[in-house]
Amino acid sequence: MQAKQHMHLEAIEQSEKVPVTVALGDGIGPEIVQATLKILTAAGARIAPEYIDIGEQLYLAGHSSGIAPQAWTSLRRNRVFLKGPVTTPSGDGYKSLNVTIRKTLGLYANVRPCVSYAPFVATLHPQLDIVIVRENEEDLYAGIEHRQTDEVFQCLKLISRPGCEKIVRYAFDYARSHGRKKVTCMVKDNIMKMTDGLFYKVFQEISVEYPEIVAERYIIDIGAARLATQPGRFDVVVTPNLYGDILSDIAAEMTGSVGLAPSANIGDSIAMFEAIHGSAPDIAGQGIANPSGLLLAAVMMLVHIKQAEVAARIHNAWLATLEEGIHTADLHSKNSQRLVSTNEFAEAVIQRLGQLPESFKAVSYQNAAEPIQPTFRYQRAQPAQKVLLGVDVFLHESQFSPEQLASRLLNLTDGVLHLQMITNRGVKVWPQGYPETFCTDHWRCRFMAQTPEQPVSQRDLIKLLSVLTELGLDVIKIENLFSFNGERGFALGQGQ
């Protein structure tokens, strides 16, 4: 009878475990993942690891993104991924595994807490406690690049309203659920008025739904400078992809050790947790790696899967270990009491489970009643009234000056569309250009109807392109110019 009851209890306990996909990764990955799982098990984390292979061996076996097709099944089934660092082989043809996973699985929010642990970790900013919430799927990281002429290369910056709404709302929801008081938007909308301008516009729209949270905006350059010198000004920072990538590494470095920084990649249904550092192959297999970054990422994972009590237990034990001067080689200093290996550090944390730190403030977590970001929050608006107004034609031409090029283009336009201006690298060079402006072989030629009342059709564009081609001009790209509900959907050239 007792054996049956014991078996029944074991079955209940097993059924309560959350399946988690785990990848050991490359370099120091296996060491720090195993140390982390050892601590989680000792703390009573209710997880059931399911292992997949990723990284260097998969790359070399012919998988260009470092992951085999069958691994996606595990990720989509379990929806939680604890990932060790990977090594991407040098050379062309290898794609970023992180970018592939983030985009494929819709992990739109990259969340990076950056906290100083002075005096036990040396830093110039002992009070630093910032969370960077970075948009994770679009911006320049869309990876759409082209070589267009002998001299000019292009990378497209894509910012969408759905992408902005999801990440901005996530940042405010995160601030609310974690007791944060302020959310700062960092953009460059004084220059990129449409792309970064949209991001800030959405930030303004959503901020009014969170009256208890202070909302502010910084231009990214002065914002980064203030972050580096006065981090106490900031609490939660939300920003597009590229800026967030840079800011989060700066903030992590300011804490005194990038090796302590965790990272969460959150989507509507799947989440990935990892340390922000790399695979450090130079110290792999020596047993000296610090598992702290991955361990703190696992703490974030436990909060995500509603095991907040276990998360706090581990985090407080880690803080107690750190403040007692039990450090791996990367943190060893005059403040250290004992230099330990990776496994010895894990054992020290385990020994302090249930203990609260004395120098650091103890942490606590609460299980959210609902996910921070409910599924499919974005509501698509009704399509705008879209009107074709003209076209930007990009030419590859190295023989003509702006005036010579304009002369040729003015002579050929006898239809609805007429040459309005020519720019080079975004600077207007015709009409009324300046001789000092340096020009490459890449020209943007804007054609518009002579009067706003003249309708423009796709046939007019085709006619224009046919004439340009017949004259031997090298058309490398076009961008149609539209208005949306009467609002111009394209930037004016400098000098207009």
Summary of the structure (lengths in Angstrom):
residues: 496
radius of gyration: 27.3
end to end distance: 87.2
largest distance: 98.4
contacts: 1586
relative contact order: 0.12
helix: 37%
strand: 23%
